């Protein structure tokens, strides 16, 4: 069978990516042809992810996009129109992949991506969603999209445990299929040590909640014990941790940063601590069990699910630093006892947690020819469909903005941005200034022609004259032949702080007509000039003047 995955990140730091890359590998081993679509992450490409695709024989497509996730997850400072155009283009590209490769099944890995779901609906191909995220917290935006997600899905695989039970409140249970995410952990011996440390693995950010661990570690009052954080970090959150460490003189806390194989840094005397606020099914915790490392974990819903499945882990109440500190003290003081139990848990987990047994549920449903239920979508959600854009089109949309900037020091000094809005064919902008003495208005980044360019002071309804521009004035029209067209206004003698700017952009046809007229005028002027300088009335006096100049 030919199976196309649509993946959310294209990087191995994501637990959802790790688990489904393992599913892709299994499907290839079982004889399926596997394809994968990700966003073009250049220049931040995860070479490890690309290596997995290449060595496994998975055909990878990288699509250029401005936003890969649902529009509702918008985090970048780009316009809605730019996002919609970019995602329309991506849906069309996925449809082409389905057609060209004769794809029989599309699988969207995580609820955050939808291009494959839309494309599959249009091409009347089966589609499966794999959901790893709770509909609240960081991913709460998708809760209002659930009716659409339901329509787009023939089946929905959901992480077993608390997430599955939560989503039964939103979907029919006959559509939901629980599964356990799989992470591959090679059997290895951890490095030997004589000293116990506390170790925390994972991205350092608010959701992972490492400040709670720092607070509990400080309360432990055992500052000679090392606390090691392994993982990349959010700069703002890391600054909060650095400030806390400095304030409380925690000299044995260290940050390793991201490491592709964090368990190579862990010893046989270490204790893992995971204080995350929310997880779905913590693969780092699973890896700790498979490596025989005792772990203290918060009782978030995901940790509860993985702890219950593996029958392992030492839970504490999320948000209770006192309890966490006491747990840390108990484990380090009774390390040998907890380590012995953990090694028994390790043996049990390695028998229960294998790729073939964990993902057998996928094999059953992927190879089952269940009927397609999402054919109705091709007309129901046509706002996503049917429009073709090229990368150049997206660039034009992204750069078509009116940007108003001000300066406190005059026309030709540095400017700072005051406001910006998407460029329309005709529009107006009301804005407020502080003490700016001049104004620069950027009219997109492309050549064009405009009429009715007007700036009015709202206090006295006075229209302010244009000081200068990089355009050409033709009657009532301003024509800009170069990129970054802009106009400047001198406000040094203007009272008031509230202003009204209006404009009307001419069509491309009108702009082309102006260009043609300018060209014709230039051609006529050149002809007249050449006629004059080559006429006898011009050449004879010129020769006489040259002769007299030489005689001198």
TABEL-V928065 format. One record per residue. N is the residue number from 1. RES is the residue in one letter. D_FIRST is the distance of its C-alpha to the first C-alpha in Angstrom with 1 decimal. Layout:
N_RES_D_FIRST ; N_RES_D_FIRST
This chain:
1_X_0.0 ; 2_X_3.8 ; 3_X_6.2 ; 4_X_9.9 ; 5_X_12.8 ; 6_X_16.3 ; 7_X_18.8 ; 8_X_22.5 ; 9_X_24.5 ; 10_X_22.9 ; 11_X_25.3 ; 12_X_25.5 ; 13_X_28.7 ; 14_X_26.7 ; 15_X_25.9 ; 16_X_23.0 ; 17_X_21.5 ; 18_X_22.3 ; 19_X_20.6 ; 20_X_17.3 ; 21_X_17.3 ; 22_X_17.5 ; 23_X_14.5 ; 24_X_12.5 ; 25_X_14.1 ; 26_X_13.2 ; 27_X_9.4 ; 28_X_9.9 ; 29_X_12.2 ; 30_X_10.0 ; 31_X_7.9 ; 32_X_5.0 ; 33_X_6.1 ; 34_X_8.3 ; 35_X_10.9 ; 36_X_14.1 ; 37_X_17.0 ; 38_X_20.5 ; 39_X_24.0 ; 40_X_26.0 ; 41_X_28.2 ; 42_X_30.6 ; 43_X_33.1 ; 44_X_32.1 ; 45_X_28.9 ; 46_X_27.8 ; 47_X_27.5 ; 48_X_26.3 ; 49_X_23.2 ; 50_X_22.6 ; 51_X_23.1 ; 52_X_20.4 ; 53_X_17.9 ; 54_X_19.3 ; 55_X_19.7 ; 56_X_16.3 ; 57_X_14.6 ; 58_X_13.3 ; 59_X_14.1 ; 60_X_16.7 ; 61_X_18.3 ; 62_X_21.8 ; 63_X_23.3 ; 64_X_27.1 ; 65_X_28.3 ; 66_X_31.4 ; 67_X_29.9 ; 68_X_26.3 ; 69_X_26.9 ; 70_X_28.2 ; 71_X_31.5 ; 72_X_33.2 ; 73_X_32.6 ; 74_X_34.7 ; 75_X_36.6 ; 76_X_37.3 ; 77_X_40.4 ; 78_X_38.9 ; 79_X_39.4 ; 80_X_37.2 ; 81_X_37.0 ; 82_X_35.7 ; 83_X_33.0 ; 84_X_32.0 ; 85_X_32.0 ; 86_X_29.9 ; 87_X_27.3 ; 88_X_27.2 ; 89_X_26.5 ; 90_X_23.6 ; 91_X_22.0 ; 92_X_22.4 ; 93_X_20.9 ; 94_X_17.7 ; 95_X_17.6 ; 96_X_18.0 ; 97_X_15.0 ; 98_X_12.8 ; 99_X_14.5 ; 100_X_14.7 ; 101_X_11.2 ; 102_X_9.7 ; 103_X_8.0 ; 104_X_6.6 ; 105_X_7.9 ; 106_X_11.0 ; 107_X_12.8 ; 108_X_16.5 ; 109_X_18.0 ; 110_X_21.6 ; 111_X_23.4 ; 112_X_25.0 ; 113_X_22.4 ; 114_X_21.7 ; 115_X_20.6 ; 116_X_16.9 ; 117_X_18.1 ; 118_X_20.4 ; 119_X_18.1 ; 120_X_15.4 ; 121_X_18.4 ; 122_X_19.6 ; 123_X_16.5 ; 124_X_15.9 ; 125_X_12.4 ; 126_X_12.0 ; 127_X_13.6 ; 128_X_14.5 ; 129_X_17.6 ; 130_X_18.6 ; 131_X_22.4 ; 132_X_24.6 ; 133_X_27.8 ; 134_X_30.7 ; 135_X_31.9 ; 136_X_35.2 ; 137_X_36.8 ; 138_X_35.0 ; 139_X_32.1 ; 140_X_34.3 ; 141_X_33.7 ; 142_X_30.4 ; 143_X_32.3 ; 144_X_33.4 ; 145_X_29.9 ; 146_X_28.6 ; 147_X_28.9 ; 148_X_26.8 ; 149_X_24.1 ; 150_X_24.2 ; 151_X_23.7 ; 152_X_20.8 ; 153_X_18.8 ; 154_X_17.0 ; 155_X_17.2 ; 156_X_19.1 ; 157_X_19.0 ; 158_X_22.5 ; 159_X_24.3 ; 160_X_26.1 ; 161_X_29.9 ; 162_X_32.1 ; 163_X_29.5 ; 164_X_27.7 ; 165_X_31.2 ; 166_X_32.2 ; 167_X_29.2 ; 168_X_29.9 ; 169_X_32.9 ; 170_X_30.8 ; 171_X_27.7 ; 172_X_27.4 ; 173_X_26.6 ; 174_X_24.1 ; 175_X_21.8 ; 176_X_22.4 ; 177_X_20.7 ; 178_X_22.6 ; 179_X_21.3 ; 180_X_23.0 ; 181_X_22.3 ; 182_X_22.1 ; 183_X_24.1 ; 184_X_24.5 ; 185_X_28.1 ; 186_X_29.3 ; 187_X_32.2 ; 188_X_35.3 ; 189_X_39.0 ; 190_X_40.3 ; 191_X_43.3 ; 192_X_46.6 ; 193_X_49.1 ; 194_X_52.3 ; 195_X_52.1 ; 196_X_50.0 ; 197_X_48.5 ; 198_X_46.6 ; 199_X_43.3 ; 200_X_41.0 ; 201_X_37.6 ; 202_X_35.7 ; 203_X_36.4 ; 204_X_40.0 ; 205_X_40.3 ; 206_X_41.6 ; 207_X_38.6 ; 208_X_38.7 ; 209_X_42.4 ; 210_X_44.0 ; 211_X_47.4 ; 212_X_47.6 ; 213_X_47.1 ; 214_X_49.8 ; 215_X_52.2 ; 216_X_51.7 ; 217_X_52.2 ; 218_X_55.4 ; 219_X_56.6 ; 220_X_56.0 ; 221_X_58.8 ; 222_X_57.6 ; 223_X_57.3 ; 224_X_57.5 ; 225_X_54.0 ; 226_X_51.2 ; 227_X_48.6 ; 228_X_45.7 ; 229_X_43.0 ; 230_X_39.9 ; 231_X_37.8 ; 232_X_38.1 ; 233_X_40.2 ; 234_X_41.0 ; 235_X_44.3 ; 236_X_46.2 ; 237_X_45.3 ; 238_X_46.1 ; 239_X_49.5 ; 240_X_50.2 ; 241_X_49.5 ; 242_X_51.6 ; 243_X_54.5 ; 244_X_54.3 ; 245_X_54.3 ; 246_X_57.3 ; 247_X_59.2 ; 248_X_58.9 ; 249_X_59.4 ; 250_X_56.2 ; 251_X_56.5 ; 252_X_53.9 ; 253_X_50.9 ; 254_X_48.5 ; 255_X_45.4 ; 256_X_43.1 ; 257_X_40.6 ; 258_X_36.9 ; 259_X_35.8 ; 260_X_32.4 ; 261_X_33.3 ; 262_X_35.8 ; 263_X_36.0 ; 264_X_37.7 ; 265_X_40.5 ; 266_X_41.0 ; 267_X_43.5 ; 268_X_44.0 ; 269_X_46.8 ; 270_X_45.0 ; 271_X_44.3 ; 272_X_41.4 ; 273_X_42.3 ; 274_X_39.7 ; 275_X_41.6 ; 276_X_38.9 ; 277_X_39.6 ; 278_X_36.0 ; 279_X_32.7 ; 280_X_29.6 ; 281_X_29.0 ; 282_X_30.8 ; 283_X_28.9 ; 284_X_32.1 ; 285_X_33.8 ; 286_X_31.0 ; 287_X_31.5 ; 288_X_35.2 ; 289_X_34.9 ; 290_X_32.7 ; 291_X_35.3 ; 292_X_38.2 ; 293_X_39.8 ; 294_X_41.8 ; 295_X_40.8 ; 296_X_42.7 ; 297_X_40.5 ; 298_X_41.3 ; 299_X_40.5 ; 300_X_38.2 ; 301_X_35.4 ; 302_X_32.7 ; 303_X_35.0 ; 304_X_35.9 ; 305_X_32.3 ; 306_X_31.6 ; 307_X_35.1 ; 308_X_34.7 ; 309_X_31.4 ; 310_X_32.8 ; 311_X_36.4 ; 312_X_37.8 ; 313_X_39.5 ; 314_X_42.9 ; 315_X_42.8 ; 316_X_45.4 ; 317_X_46.0 ; 318_X_44.5 ; 319_X_47.5 ; 320_X_50.0 ; 321_X_51.2 ; 322_X_53.9 ; 323_X_51.5 ; 324_X_49.2 ; 325_X_52.2 ; 326_X_53.3 ; 327_X_49.9 ; 328_X_50.0 ; 329_X_53.5 ; 330_X_52.7 ; 331_X_49.7 ; 332_X_51.6 ; 333_X_54.7 ; 334_X_52.9 ; 335_X_50.1 ; 336_X_50.3 ; 337_X_49.9 ; 338_X_46.8 ; 339_X_45.3 ; 340_X_45.8 ; 341_X_44.0 ; 342_X_41.2 ; 343_X_40.6 ; 344_X_40.3 ; 345_X_37.7 ; 346_X_35.8 ; 347_X_35.6 ; 348_X_34.4 ; 349_X_31.7 ; 350_X_30.3 ; 351_X_29.8 ; 352_X_28.3 ; 353_X_26.2 ; 354_X_23.4 ; 355_X_19.9 ; 356_X_18.4 ; 357_X_20.7 ; 358_X_20.7 ; 359_X_16.9 ; 360_X_16.4 ; 361_X_16.6 ; 362_X_13.4 ; 363_X_11.4 ; 364_X_13.2 ; 365_X_12.5 ; 366_X_8.9 ; 367_X_8.1 ; 368_X_11.1 ; 369_X_11.2 ; 370_X_14.2 ; 371_X_16.0 ; 372_X_16.0 ; 373_X_19.4 ; 374_X_19.7 ; 375_X_20.5 ; 376_X_24.2 ; 377_X_24.0 ; 378_X_24.1 ; 379_X_27.9 ; 380_X_28.7 ; 381_X_28.1 ; 382_X_28.9 ; 383_X_30.8 ; 384_X_27.6 ; 385_X_26.3 ; 386_X_27.2 ; 387_X_29.4 ; 388_X_28.9 ; 389_X_30.6 ; 390_X_31.0 ; 391_X_31.9 ; 392_X_35.5 ; 393_X_35.5 ; 394_X_34.7 ; 395_X_37.4 ; 396_X_39.9 ; 397_X_39.2 ; 398_X_39.4 ; 399_X_42.7 ; 400_X_44.3 ; 401_X_46.5 ; 402_X_50.2 ; 403_X_51.4 ; 404_X_55.0 ; 405_X_56.6 ; 406_X_60.1 ; 407_X_62.6 ; 408_X_65.7 ; 409_X_67.4 ; 410_X_67.6 ; 411_X_65.7 ; 412_X_64.6 ; 413_X_63.8 ; 414_X_60.5 ; 415_X_58.6 ; 416_X_56.6 ; 417_X_54.0 ; 418_X_55.3 ; 419_X_52.5 ; 420_X_49.8 ; 421_X_48.0 ; 422_X_45.5 ; 423_X_47.2 ; 424_X_47.7 ; 425_X_49.4 ; 426_X_52.5 ; 427_X_53.0 ; 428_X_55.5 ; 429_X_55.4 ; 430_X_58.0 ; 431_X_58.4 ; 432_X_61.0 ; 433_X_62.5 ; 434_X_64.6 ; 435_X_67.0 ; 436_X_65.2 ; 437_X_67.5 ; 438_X_65.1 ; 439_X_61.8 ; 440_X_59.0 ; 441_X_56.4 ; 442_X_53.3 ; 443_X_52.0 ; 444_X_48.3 ; 445_X_47.6 ; 446_X_47.7 ; 447_X_50.6 ; 448_X_51.8 ; 449_X_54.8 ; 450_X_56.2 ; 451_X_59.1 ; 452_X_60.9 ; 453_X_60.2 ; 454_X_62.5 ; 455_X_63.2 ; 456_X_65.6 ; 457_X_67.3 ; 458_X_67.1 ; 459_X_70.3 ; 460_X_72.6 ; 461_X_70.2 ; 462_X_71.1 ; 463_X_68.8 ; 464_X_68.4 ; 465_X_68.8 ; 466_X_66.2 ; 467_X_67.4 ; 468_X_65.1 ; 469_X_61.7 ; 470_X_59.7 ; 471_X_59.7 ; 472_X_62.1 ; 473_X_64.1 ; 474_X_64.3 ; 475_X_66.5 ; 476_X_64.5 ; 477_X_61.3 ; 478_X_60.1 ; 479_X_57.8 ; 480_X_55.8 ; 481_X_54.8 ; 482_X_53.3 ; 483_X_50.5 ; 484_X_51.3 ; 485_X_53.9 ; 486_X_56.3 ; 487_X_59.7 ; 488_X_62.3 ; 489_X_64.9 ; 490_X_68.1 ; 491_X_68.7 ; 492_X_71.7 ; 493_X_74.1 ; 494_X_71.8 ; 495_X_72.4 ; 496_X_69.9 ; 497_X_66.4 ; 498_X_64.3 ; 499_X_63.0 ; 500_X_61.2 ; 501_X_59.3 ; 502_X_58.1 ; 503_X_56.5 ; 504_X_55.2 ; 505_X_52.7 ; 506_X_53.1 ; 507_X_50.2 ; 508_X_48.8 ; 509_X_50.7 ; 510_X_54.0 ; 511_X_53.3 ; 512_X_52.7 ; 513_X_56.0 ; 514_X_57.8 ; 515_X_56.4 ; 516_X_57.5 ; 517_X_61.0 ; 518_X_61.3 ; 519_X_60.3 ; 520_X_62.9 ; 521_X_65.5 ; 522_X_64.9 ; 523_X_65.0 ; 524_X_68.3 ; 525_X_69.7 ; 526_X_68.9 ; 527_X_70.5 ; 528_X_73.6 ; 529_X_73.9 ; 530_X_73.7 ; 531_X_76.2 ; 532_X_78.6 ; 533_X_78.4 ; 534_X_78.7 ; 535_X_81.6 ; 536_X_85.2 ; 537_X_86.3 ; 538_X_83.9 ; 539_X_84.1 ; 540_X_87.9 ; 541_X_88.6 ; 542_X_85.8 ; 543_X_87.5 ; 544_X_90.9 ; 545_X_89.6 ; 546_X_87.9 ; 547_X_91.3 ; 548_X_93.3 ; 549_X_90.9 ; 550_X_91.3 ; 551_X_95.1 ; 552_X_95.1
